[in-house]
Amino acid sequence: MARWQPDARGRLEAAALALFSERGFEQTTVTDIAARAGLDKRTFYRLFGDKREVLFSGGSRLEEVLVKAVAETDADPFETVVTAFRQVADEIFADRLDLVRVRQTIIDASPELQERELRKTNGLATTVAAALRAKGVGETTATLATESGVTVFRVAFARWVAPGNDASLADLIAETAAELRAVTSSPATPPARI
């Protein structure tokens, strides 16, 4: 096997995505992935904890960009979170739409992966809220701003990966945030009298 060839991580990721797409996540083994990449299982496990991590290994980079953007943004808490997610869109997701669509199709086909993605997203929300609190934002405000920002990101992300979309993720985040602001600033309708 050609273990000494460069970019073992990239080769394993490409092999995993191809196999997950061809066979499905559950039907693909670590041995299959390593063999397709021209590596052995030991190399796989040195780089990834398990086959799920091939799809989620970018989480620490995502978290790093979010925390840095929150720390550097001087705006109200919700706008800070939206700006942080737009920064993620520009730094991490730009020019990767095709790859992200393949990844999302794989995740959408597996309840196990959907659950993992939810846990990862909840972990990001916890980290962002902590970054806001570190800037002096109160607990409730930090939670509301973060959960609202995460919702904006989720909606924008789903729109971005949808077939036929050609807008950038950053633009969709801004658009979705504007829609949320419009919804939440509408005058309240008084309750109906019975």
Contacts in CASP RR format, 6 or more apart in sequence:
PFRMAT RR
TARGET T0000
AUTHOR 0000-0000-0000
METHOD contacts of the structure
MODEL  1
MARWQPDARGRLEAAALALFSERGFEQTTVTDIAARAGLDKRTFYRLFGD
KREVLFSGGSRLEEVLVKAVAETDADPFETVVTAFRQVADEIFADRLDLV
RVRQTIIDASPELQERELRKTNGLATTVAAALRAKGVGETTATLATESGV
TVFRVAFARWVAPGNDASLADLIAETAAELRAVTSSPATPPARI
1 38 0 8 1.000
1 39 0 8 1.000
1 40 0 8 1.000
2 38 0 8 1.000
2 39 0 8 1.000
3 38 0 8 1.000
3 39 0 8 1.000
3 40 0 8 1.000
3 43 0 8 1.000
5 11 0 8 1.000
8 37 0 8 1.000
8 39 0 8 1.000
8 43 0 8 1.000
8 47 0 8 1.000
9 47 0 8 1.000
11 37 0 8 1.000
11 38 0 8 1.000
11 39 0 8 1.000
12 33 0 8 1.000
12 34 0 8 1.000
12 37 0 8 1.000
12 39 0 8 1.000
12 43 0 8 1.000
12 44 0 8 1.000
12 47 0 8 1.000
12 48 0 8 1.000
12 54 0 8 1.000
13 54 0 8 1.000
13 57 0 8 1.000
14 37 0 8 1.000
15 33 0 8 1.000
15 34 0 8 1.000
15 36 0 8 1.000
15 37 0 8 1.000
15 38 0 8 1.000
16 28 0 8 1.000
16 33 0 8 1.000
16 51 0 8 1.000
16 54 0 8 1.000
16 55 0 8 1.000
17 54 0 8 1.000
17 99 0 8 1.000
17 102 0 8 1.000
17 103 0 8 1.000
17 106 0 8 1.000
18 36 0 8 1.000
19 28 0 8 1.000
19 32 0 8 1.000
19 33 0 8 1.000
19 36 0 8 1.000
20 28 0 8 1.000
20 55 0 8 1.000
20 106 0 8 1.000
21 102 0 8 1.000
21 105 0 8 1.000
21 106 0 8 1.000
23 32 0 8 1.000
24 106 0 8 1.000
24 109 0 8 1.000
24 110 0 8 1.000
25 51 0 8 1.000
25 106 0 8 1.000
25 109 0 8 1.000
25 110 0 8 1.000
25 112 0 8 1.000
25 113 0 8 1.000
26 110 0 8 1.000
26 112 0 8 1.000
28 51 0 8 1.000
29 51 0 8 1.000
30 41 0 8 1.000
30 44 0 8 1.000
30 45 0 8 1.000
30 50 0 8 1.000
30 51 0 8 1.000
31 41 0 8 1.000
33 44 0 8 1.000
33 51 0 8 1.000
33 54 0 8 1.000
34 40 0 8 1.000
34 41 0 8 1.000
34 43 0 8 1.000
34 44 0 8 1.000
37 44 0 8 1.000
48 54 0 8 1.000
48 57 0 8 1.000
52 112 0 8 1.000
52 113 0 8 1.000
52 116 0 8 1.000
55 103 0 8 1.000
55 106 0 8 1.000
55 107 0 8 1.000
55 113 0 8 1.000
55 116 0 8 1.000
56 116 0 8 1.000
56 117 0 8 1.000
56 120 0 8 1.000
58 92 0 8 1.000
59 120 0 8 1.000
59 124 0 8 1.000
61 92 0 8 1.000
62 88 0 8 1.000
62 92 0 8 1.000
62 124 0 8 1.000
63 124 0 8 1.000
63 127 0 8 1.000
65 84 0 8 1.000
65 87 0 8 1.000
65 88 0 8 1.000
65 91 0 8 1.000
65 92 0 8 1.000
66 84 0 8 1.000
66 85 0 8 1.000
66 87 0 8 1.000
66 88 0 8 1.000
66 124 0 8 1.000
66 127 0 8 1.000
66 128 0 8 1.000
66 131 0 8 1.000
67 127 0 8 1.000
67 128 0 8 1.000
67 131 0 8 1.000
68 87 0 8 1.000
69 80 0 8 1.000
69 83 0 8 1.000
69 84 0 8 1.000
69 87 0 8 1.000
69 88 0 8 1.000
70 80 0 8 1.000
70 81 0 8 1.000
70 84 0 8 1.000
70 128 0 8 1.000
70 131 0 8 1.000
70 132 0 8 1.000
70 135 0 8 1.000
71 131 0 8 1.000
71 134 0 8 1.000
71 135 0 8 1.000
73 79 0 8 1.000
73 80 0 8 1.000
73 83 0 8 1.000
73 84 0 8 1.000
75 83 0 8 1.000
76 145 0 8 1.000
77 132 0 8 1.000
77 137 0 8 1.000
77 141 0 8 1.000
77 142 0 8 1.000
77 144 0 8 1.000
77 145 0 8 1.000
78 144 0 8 1.000
78 145 0 8 1.000
78 148 0 8 1.000
78 149 0 8 1.000
78 177 0 8 1.000
80 132 0 8 1.000
80 135 0 8 1.000
80 145 0 8 1.000
81 128 0 8 1.000
81 132 0 8 1.000
81 145 0 8 1.000
81 146 0 8 1.000
81 148 0 8 1.000
81 149 0 8 1.000
81 150 0 8 1.000
81 152 0 8 1.000
82 149 0 8 1.000
82 152 0 8 1.000
82 173 0 8 1.000
82 174 0 8 1.000
82 177 0 8 1.000
84 128 0 8 1.000
85 149 0 8 1.000
85 152 0 8 1.000
85 153 0 8 1.000
85 156 0 8 1.000
85 173 0 8 1.000
86 170 0 8 1.000
86 173 0 8 1.000
86 174 0 8 1.000
88 153 0 8 1.000
89 168 0 8 1.000
89 169 0 8 1.000
89 170 0 8 1.000
89 173 0 8 1.000
90 170 0 8 1.000
93 100 0 8 1.000
93 160 0 8 1.000
93 169 0 8 1.000
94 168 0 8 1.000
94 169 0 8 1.000
94 170 0 8 1.000
97 160 0 8 1.000
97 161 0 8 1.000
100 160 0 8 1.000
100 161 0 8 1.000
101 161 0 8 1.000
104 161 0 8 1.000
106 113 0 8 1.000
107 113 0 8 1.000
107 114 0 8 1.000
107 117 0 8 1.000
108 114 0 8 1.000
121 150 0 8 1.000
121 154 0 8 1.000
124 150 0 8 1.000
125 146 0 8 1.000
125 147 0 8 1.000
125 150 0 8 1.000
128 146 0 8 1.000
128 150 0 8 1.000
129 142 0 8 1.000
129 143 0 8 1.000
129 145 0 8 1.000
129 146 0 8 1.000
130 142 0 8 1.000
132 138 0 8 1.000
132 141 0 8 1.000
132 142 0 8 1.000
132 145 0 8 1.000
132 146 0 8 1.000
133 139 0 8 1.000
133 142 0 8 1.000
137 145 0 8 1.000
148 180 0 8 1.000
149 177 0 8 1.000
151 180 0 8 1.000
152 173 0 8 1.000
152 176 0 8 1.000
152 177 0 8 1.000
152 180 0 8 1.000
153 173 0 8 1.000
155 176 0 8 1.000
156 169 0 8 1.000
156 172 0 8 1.000
156 173 0 8 1.000
156 175 0 8 1.000
156 176 0 8 1.000
157 169 0 8 1.000
157 172 0 8 1.000
159 165 0 8 1.000
159 167 0 8 1.000
159 172 0 8 1.000
159 176 0 8 1.000
160 167 0 8 1.000
160 168 0 8 1.000
160 169 0 8 1.000
160 172 0 8 1.000
165 172 0 8 1.000
167 175 0 8 1.000
END
